[in-house]
């Protein structure tokens, strides 16, 4: 089985953790993309990068604290007990999170408007109307998909989706299962989770500095290439078959943790690219659709991991993970090297296209 604490417990915690994190992402992206660009200004890339970085920083501080507390619990209690505590917290807060996310998605459209309309008063009533949930959802999905595939910055958004195929070489239930199966110390597991969160926090500082120095487009490419390179090192160490030893194990975990610098840097930069290329009126819709498709990609990979249900298949999942990140880097770089006229107009202030114009 994948870990000593039982595959059934792992499956439940994986699905619960996945649902909770994706609900957080959808809620954040709904407000993030729609209004932050209006406040900071899409024509001020450095200011927008700093604003995105601050919001991601706050999110990652909470994640770092959570990972540190979980690591502390792992060092004192049985893994099953720790997973039950985490699951209980998610179950209690999940309904509140979903309702608040829906309200934010509806209200944010009018948050910066100076006038009120009659439709504002019916927001809550429409939200609680159970009879309209299914038709409204189907209509929203169809409309969202049509708008998503027509956006100018589709390759940049698709790269974000590709990154979500990486579920093996990333902090999460699958990596925890692998480490616990191999008898890794719970303290090391907790330290790894905390280090990944810290690297994500550091990335929020690096991303805004990169945007200031080289522009958002080169910053995005740098983040993707860096992540793909570090994950390739981790995959090589794993296939060498020596992570049962301390030094190779530490190199393996350090490579994955450092790759989070690239991952979170692109998360910040990719959000800014979508904010720049998508009209504010469509940002909620396209941002939510992007997270939904990314969630589907991750769900497919988690389903494959659950079906495999054996640690011997981890290498196959790791190859798929590295391939998806490398594919995202290739797609994004190809998009940069073959710009359209509309793309050049959107990013006319970016140093990449300013140099090419000269």
URZIJO-V945946 format. One line per field, one symbol per residue. psi: psi as a letter, one per 30 degrees, with the letter a starting at -180 (. if undefined). burial: I if it has 9 or more other C-alpha atoms within 8 Angstrom, else O. Layout:
# URZIJO-V945946
psi=???
burial=???
This chain:
# URZIJO-V945946
psi=lelfgkeeeeeeeeeeeeeeeeeeeeeeeeedeefeeeeejfgieeeeeeeeeeeeeeefeeeeeeeeeeeeeefflkeeeeeeeeeeeeeefeeeeeeeeeeeeefffgegkflklffefgeeeeegjefgeeeeeeeeeeeeeeeeffkeheeeeeeeeefffjfehlkaeeeeeeeeeggkkeeeeeeeeeeeeeeeeeeeeeeeeeeeefleeeeeeeeeeeeeeeeeeeeeeeffggffleeeeeeeeeeeeeffeeefeeeeeeeeeeeefkkefgeeeeeeeeeeeeeeeeeeeeeeeeeegkffgeeeeeeeeeeeeeeeeeeeeeeefikleeeeeehffkeefeeee.
burial=OIIOOIIOIIIOIIOIIOOIOIIIIIIIIIIIIIIIIIOIIIOOIIIIIIIIIIOIIOOIIOIIIOIIOIIIIIIOOOOOOIIOOOIOOIIOOIOOIIOIIIIIIIIIIOOOOOOOOOOOOOIOOOOOOOOOOOOOOOOOIOOIIOIIOOIOIIIIIIIIIIIIIIIIIIIOIIIIIIIIIOOIOIIOIIIIIIIIIIIIIIIIIIIIOIIIOIIIIIIIIIIIIIIIOIIIIIIOIIOOOIIOOOOIIOIIIOIIIIIIIIIIIIIIIIIIIIIIIIOIOIIIIIIIIIIIIIIOIIOOIIOOIOOOIOIOIIIOIIIIIIOIIIIIIOIIIOIOOOOOOOIIOOIOOIOIIIOOOO
